């Protein structure tokens, strides 16, 4: 498959600190192998392995990370249909700090983000004159739902708090443990961070591979990174339903500007899209006539390098994205968000979803209108609408209920045209 080895120098934000030299290794375009297993040995006249690809999120047109460019031939539908997500409720719930400013985490440098995360947790735990805090209200809401519809909400009084990294998860958990007490059952064991499977054994928390055993733990609040739970985890209660009743997205998810993973994913997607693109070679053919395989490889490589340079100049400030760049971002981020919410609708039950970072919809927080260039939530709605509301049956089946839940936020406090 081939390796790419190299070094990447990262300049520190502070001029007083030296930069950091990272060593990186990337394997080649493995997805090309995955998609060509049946034809792998055709040159030797051997039949390759028949392949079945099964996924609920690999149809995401525009996402270089998730989309597989093969039209599905079979759609497997759940017995419960879309009952869970269709009955779910989404809320934009920005919080203010002690200076009455709405709290943003996304896009902040590390030191300021730590402070903002602390302010966010304190705002969620703060109660006025002995009244209920925001977290109290979420637990109380889950209790009321359980009284009204026990078949959906029984034994689901647990909250998942989604953050950006394992380090942030640990910090937020520590602050929560020192600030929040809902009842006598919420103690240091009732609030836990998710840890990597190779984390030192003396550290408190829940190992990633053990989160499936949550029903046997006293934990009612779990803090976890977005990407740690997006795939392959069924976190169920004793009734086989989703153990979490509510999820709080503490920060708006965005790619890290100097992380090459996003560039590599987009470059791999470009390679798959253009592997049979004869227009790349038209100019050279008009000069030299027929081309050798080596010449074709060189031209393809030169075009790939030009694409990589172009991708490295992409501005990752949300407002500066072009429509095409925003589409790529939205398709990728909506899948990540949807996969987390998917943990909360297992067994055909609904979920309560709160988007906390004011950057999700900054204008709506001050009673002004957001657009797809200011709000990730609005941009996701606009990206999904042509597919779900058009003739794309597959998109409607996969994302229709999710889109409806997002659009229903307009009846609350998400303002857009």
N, C-alpha and C positions, 0 to 999 in steps of 0.2 A: 504493500500500500504506500510505502515511501515515508520518509521522515523529513520534517523541516526543523532544523536546529538553529538557535541563534541567541542573541542577547538583546535586551531592550533596556535603554537607560530612561529612568523616570525622574524628572526634576521635582524636588520637593516644593510644596507651595510656599514655604518660608524660605526667604533668600539667605537666611542664616544657617540653613542646614544643607548638607551635601545631598546629592541625589542617590538613587538606588539602582543597581545594575541587576536586572532579572534575567535568568536563564530560562528559555522556553523551548518546548518540544511539541510539535503538532504532527499527528499522523495525517496521511493523505485523505482523499475524499472517500471515506468508507461507505458512504451511502450509495455510491456508484456500484460497489460490489453487491450491496444488499439488493439493489433493484435489478441486478443482472445475474443472479444465481442460476436461473434456468438456462442461460446462454453462456455460462462461464467456460465450458469446455467444447463449445461448438466447433472450434478450429480443429479439434481432434475427432470430430463426429461423435462425441459422447453427449448423452442427455444429462443436462445439469439438474441439480436438486429442485424439485417443485417447492414453491414458497408460498406461505400464507402470511400476510401482514395484517395484524389486528390492532386497531387503535381507535380511540374516541376523539383524539385531538390532532391527528396527522393530516387532517384536511383543514388547512388554515392558509388559504391563498395569500401570498405576500410575505409569509413568515419564513425566513431562511432557516430558522432553528427547528421548526416543527413540521412544515408542510412537506409531504411526499407527493411528487408530481406524477402520480398514477391514479387514474379515476377508479374509485372503489366500485366493486361489482356486487357486493352484498351489504345490506344495512341490517345490523342486529339491533332489535329494539327491546327495551326492558319491559317486563310484565307490568311494572307500575307506571310505565310511560313517563311523562314529564311532571308527575304530581309534585315531586319534591321541589324542583326549581320553580315550577309554575306558581306555587304557593309561598315562595320565599319573598322576603322583603329586604330591599336595599335602602340604606340611608347614607346621606352625606352629613357627617357629624364632626365638623371642625371644632377645635377647642382653642380657647384663649389662655394666654399666660397672665401673670399677675399685673402686667401693664395693659391688659385688655387688647393685646395684639394676637391675631390668629397665628397658630403655631405651624410652621413649615419645617419638614425634615429633608425632603428631596432636594438635591442640588447643593446642599451646604457642605463646606469643607469639614473635615473630621472633628475638629475641636468644637466648632459651632453646632455640629449635628449632635454631639454628645449632650451639649447643654439643651438643645431643642428637645431631644428624646426625654431628658429629665423633666423638662417643663410639661411635655405631653403627658407623661405618667402622673405627675403631680396634679395636672388639670383633671385627669380621669378619676383621681382618688379624692379630689377636693369636694367637701360638702359645706354648704352655707348654713351656719347656725344649727349644726346637728342634723341637717336634712340629708337626703340621699345624694351620694356622689353619682357620677356617670356610670361607673361600674356597678354600683348598687342598683341603678335603674335597669341595666342590662340583665342582671340576675333576677330582679323583680319581674321584668318582662317575660323572661323564660318561665318563671314560676306561674305567672298568670296564663300563659299559653298552655302549660301543662294541665292546669285546672280545667281549661276550656276544651282541650283536645289531647287527652292523655295518650291516645294511640300514636300521636305524632311526637309528643314532647316529653313523655315520661323518661326519667333518667337521662336527660340531655342538658342538665343545668351546668354546663361546662363552657368555658370561653377559650377560643384560640386567638392569640394575639400574634399577628404576622409582622415581622421586622425585616431588615435588610441583610443581616449577617449573623453568624454565630456569636461574634463578639458583642454585637448590639443586643442580641437576645439575652446574653448573660447580664449585661448592664441593666437592661429594662427589668429583668427578673429581680435583680438585687434591689432596685429602687421600689418595685412593687411590694416586695416582702417587708420593706421598712415603712411603707406608707399605707398599705391597704389592709383593712380588716372588715370583712363583710359580716361574718358571724364567727362563732367559736370554732367552726370547722375549717375556716380558712386560716391556716398557719403556714409556716415555712414549707411544709410538705404539700400544702394545698396550692402553692404557686411554684411552678417548675419550669426550667429552661430545657429546651431540646439540645442534646449534645451529639457531636460526631461519635460514631461507633468506636473510634480509636481514642476517645478522650480518656485521660487518667481516671482510674477507678475510684480515687478518693474524692473526686468532685461530685457535688450534688447535681441532680437533674435526671432527665430521661434520655437514655440512648436512643438514637434514631431508629434502630432495629427493634426497640422494645415499645415504641409508641402504640403498637397494635394491642398492647396489654393494658391500655389506659383504664379500662373498666375495673381492673383489680387494684387500682391505685387511688389514694385519697385526693388526688390532684383535681382541682376545679378550674385552674387557669394554667394554660401552657403557652409559653412564648417561644416562637420558632421562626427561623428564616424562611422567606418565601420559597426558595428553590429546594429546601430540604424536604418538603412534604408534597411537592407538586405531582409526583408519580408513585404509583405502586404501593400505596398504604391504605388499608381499610381499618379505620379507627372506629370500632363499634362498641356499643354498650351490650349488656347481657341479653337484650331482645334482638340483637342483630341489626340495630339501627345505628345511624351516625351518633357517636358519643358526644360530639360538640353540638351545641345548639346555636352558638353565635361565633362570628369571626370578626375581629377588628383589624383592618389594614392600617397599621400605624404610619406607614410612609408610602408615597406614590412610587411604584417601582419604575426605575429607569436604569439603562445600562451604565456601567462605570465608564467614564470617558476614555481612560487610558487602558482599558481591558481589551486585549486583542481578540478575545474569544468571539465577540460580536463581529469583528472584521473577518475572522476566519470563517464563521458561519455564512456570512454574506458572500465571501469569495467562493466558498464551496458551492453555494447555490448558483452563483454566476457560472461556475465551471460546468455544472450539470445542465444548465440552460443553454450554454453555447457550445457544448462538446461536438455538436453536428452542424454548427452554424457556418455555412460555406462563405458567407459574406466577409468573414474575417480574412479570407485569403484572396479576395478578388483583385486587390491592388497588386499583390505580389505575382499573381498569375498573369496579369496583363503585361507585366514586365518580363517575367522569366518563363512563361508558359507553364508546363506541368511542374509540380513541386515534389520534392522528395519528402519522405516521412520526417526526416530531421528538420527540414525547412518548415513543415507544418507545425511540428512541435515547438520550434523557436518562435513562430508567429503567435501561436496560442499563448506561449509563456509571456511574450512581450505585452499582449493584450491583458493578460491576467495581472501582471505587475502594474500596468496603468490603472486597472480597476482597483487594485489594492491601495495605490496611492490616493486615488479619488475617495475611497471609503475612509481612509485615515484623515481626510480633511472634512468629514461630515461633522457638522455642528450638532452637539447633543443637548443644547439648551432647547427645551420643548418648543418655545415660541419661534425659534429660528429654523425649524425643520421645514423642508419643502413638502409638498403633498405626497410625493413618492416616499420620502424618508419617513414621514409620519405614518403612512400606511404600513410600512415594514415594522415600525415600532409598535403600532397598535395591535396588529395581528399577533405579534410575539407576546406582548404583555397581556392581551386579553386571554390567551391560552393559559398563561401562568396563573392569572387570577381565577379563571374558570376552573382550573384543576384543583386549586385550593378549596374553592367553594364546593367542588365535587366531593371532597372528603366529608362535607356536612350534609349532603343530600343522599347518602347511601341508605338503601332500604326504602326509597321513595318518600323520605321525610323532608320538610322544608327547613330553611335556615334563615337566620337573621344576620345581615351583613352591614357593617359600618365602615365607611371610608373616612379616616380621621385626619390625614394630612390636608391642610388647606390647599396645597398645590394640586389636589385632585380637581378642584373647581374654584380657583381663587376669586373670580368675579361673583359667583353665586353666594359666597360667604358674606359679601357686602351688598347683597341685593341688586347686583347688576347681572347682565347677561354674559354667559360664557359662550365660546365658540370652539370649533375643533382645533383652533390654533392656541387656545389658552387652557383647555381642560382635557385631560386624558380620558375622562369618562365620556364627555361629549364626543371626542374624536373616535372612541371605540364604537359608540352608537352610530356615528356617521359612516364608519367603515363597514359595519355589519348590515346596515339597512338595505343597500342594493342587493346583497346576496340573499338575505333572509326574506325580504319582502318581494323579491323577484321570482325567477323560475328555478332557482337553485334548491332543489328538494333536499339535498344533502345538508347544505348550510342551515336550512330551516329546521331540519330534524336535530342537528347538533347544537345550534346556537339560538334557535327561535325563542325558547322560554327565557334564556339568559338575556337576550336583547329586550324582551318585554319587561323583565325585572329592572333592567337599567332605565328604560324609558319611564317606568312608573315613578322613578325618583323625581320626575318633573312635577308630579302632584305634591311633592313635599318641598324641597328647597334646592333642586338643581335647575337653574334657569338657563335656557338656551332657545335659539330659534328652531 
